[in-house]
Amino acid sequence: MSRICQLTGKKALKGNNVSHSNTKTRRQFKVNLKRKRFFVPETGEWLTLRVSTSAIKNINKKGIFACVKEAQENGILAK
């Protein structure tokens, strides 16, 4: 399973480790993902999603139904 947020589509970025001597080696900035269950009161069912912690903050702000609907419109989450 790839490390991609199911609501925002966030995935790992690439960059450099820079040492004290300014030597650069490649590295990855991975997404902080959590597996979380959400109750959707509009449909009366539970959803288990693998989401980033920033997506969890968005869910707390907007609500799960609005976030899922937005992800489906953007083509990130399948209907």
JORA-V171613 format. One record per helix or strand. SS is the DSSP state (~ for helix, > for strand). FROM is the first residue (numbers start at 1). TO is the last residue. If there is no record, write none. Layout:
ss=SS from=FROM to=TO
ss=SS from=FROM to=TO
This chain:
ss=> from=13 to=18
ss=> from=24 to=29
ss=> from=33 to=40
ss=> from=45 to=52
ss=~ from=53 to=62
ss=~ from=64 to=73
